[in-house]
Amino acid sequence: MTRPLLIFLAALILGGGAALAGRAHDDGGMGTLAGTVFTPQGKPAVNASVTMQNADGQLPHATTTNKDGRFFFPDLPHGYYDVRASTPTSRSEWKHNLEIVAGKQTEVTLRLVPKPHQGY
């Protein structure tokens, strides 16, 4: 074989292998949804409940925040998710359509507001 043909074949084989490796990583990987919850006073919300579901409202999951107001939902497949936080006296708005990407961590900030009082 001639040298130019060998170079061409090597580039074809290596280039094709890299493309396949990249495609396999993108299709099968998992991502993380993480964030911080803040109280109405602007401090990290400790032990706040955080609920996450896919954008269709299915497959809900829950966790609580740590001492720094942080939460994590690891190992999520690529897709779009909604999340909100709450305590007995406050809650955040829903954050909708947060995209989870394979191999990445999607960050969100949730701010709690007081729940309306319900008088009897």
C-alpha positions as CSV (number, residue, x, y, z in Angstrom):
1,M,0.0,0.0,0.0
2,T,1.1,3.5,-0.6
3,R,1.7,5.9,2.2
4,P,-1.2,8.3,1.3
5,L,-3.6,5.3,1.3
6,L,-2.4,4.1,4.7
7,I,-2.8,7.6,6.1
8,F,-6.4,7.9,4.6
9,L,-7.4,4.5,6.1
10,A,-5.9,5.3,9.5
11,A,-7.8,8.6,9.6
12,L,-11.0,6.9,8.5
13,I,-10.7,4.2,11.2
14,L,-9.7,6.5,14.0
15,G,-12.3,9.2,13.0
16,G,-15.1,6.6,12.8
17,G,-14.1,5.1,16.2
18,A,-14.1,8.5,17.9
19,A,-17.6,9.3,16.4
20,L,-19.0,6.0,17.7
21,A,-17.4,6.5,21.1
22,G,-18.9,10.0,21.4
23,R,-22.3,8.8,20.3
24,A,-22.4,5.9,22.8
25,H,-21.5,8.3,25.7
26,D,-24.2,10.8,24.7
27,D,-26.9,8.2,24.4
28,G,-26.3,6.2,27.5
29,G,-25.1,8.6,30.2
30,M,-26.8,10.0,33.2
31,G,-26.9,13.5,34.6
32,T,-27.6,15.2,38.0
33,L,-30.1,17.8,39.1
34,A,-28.7,19.8,42.0
35,G,-29.4,23.1,43.6
36,T,-29.7,25.3,46.7
37,V,-32.9,26.3,48.5
38,F,-33.1,29.6,50.3
39,T,-35.5,30.7,53.1
40,P,-37.6,33.8,52.7
41,Q,-34.9,35.6,54.7
42,G,-32.2,34.5,52.1
43,K,-30.5,31.9,54.3
44,P,-29.9,28.3,53.2
45,A,-32.9,26.2,54.0
46,V,-31.9,23.2,56.1
47,N,-34.1,20.1,55.8
48,A,-36.4,21.5,53.2
49,S,-38.4,19.0,51.2
50,V,-37.5,19.0,47.5
51,T,-39.8,17.3,45.0
52,M,-38.7,16.5,41.4
53,Q,-40.7,15.0,38.6
54,N,-40.3,14.6,34.8
55,A,-41.9,17.4,32.8
56,D,-45.0,15.3,32.2
57,G,-45.7,15.2,35.9
58,Q,-44.7,11.6,36.2
59,L,-42.1,9.7,38.3
60,P,-42.0,12.0,41.3
61,H,-39.0,11.7,43.6
62,A,-38.2,13.5,46.9
63,T,-35.2,14.4,49.0
64,T,-34.3,16.9,51.7
65,T,-31.7,19.7,51.7
66,N,-28.5,19.3,53.7
67,K,-27.0,21.8,56.3
68,D,-26.0,24.1,53.4
69,G,-29.5,24.1,51.8
70,R,-28.2,21.8,49.0
71,F,-30.0,18.9,47.3
72,F,-29.0,16.4,44.7
73,F,-30.9,14.0,42.3
74,P,-28.2,11.9,40.7
75,D,-28.3,9.3,37.9
76,L,-31.2,10.9,35.9
77,P,-31.6,10.0,32.3
78,H,-31.5,12.8,29.7
79,G,-34.8,14.6,29.7
80,Y,-36.7,17.6,31.1
81,Y,-37.7,17.9,34.8
82,D,-39.6,20.1,37.2
83,V,-38.6,20.8,40.7
84,R,-39.9,22.7,43.8
85,A,-39.1,23.0,47.5
86,S,-41.2,23.3,50.6
87,T,-41.3,23.5,54.4
88,P,-44.3,23.4,56.7
89,T,-44.6,27.2,56.4
90,S,-43.1,28.1,53.0
91,R,-42.7,26.8,49.4
92,S,-41.0,27.8,46.2
93,E,-42.5,28.2,42.7
94,W,-42.0,25.2,40.4
95,K,-39.0,25.5,38.1
96,H,-40.1,23.9,34.9
97,N,-38.3,22.1,32.0
98,L,-34.8,21.9,33.5
99,E,-32.8,19.9,31.0
100,I,-30.7,17.0,32.3
101,V,-27.7,16.2,30.1
102,A,-25.6,13.1,30.2
103,G,-22.4,13.6,32.2
104,K,-23.5,17.1,33.4
105,Q,-24.9,18.6,36.6
106,T,-27.8,21.0,36.1
107,E,-27.9,23.6,38.8
108,V,-31.1,25.4,40.1
109,T,-31.8,27.9,42.8
110,L,-35.1,27.7,44.7
111,R,-36.4,30.6,46.9
112,L,-39.0,29.9,49.5
113,V,-41.9,32.3,50.1
114,P,-44.3,32.1,53.0
115,K,-47.4,30.0,52.4
116,P,-50.7,32.0,52.6
117,H,-52.5,31.7,55.9
118,Q,-55.7,29.8,55.8
119,G,-58.1,31.1,58.4
120,Y,-61.0,29.1,59.8
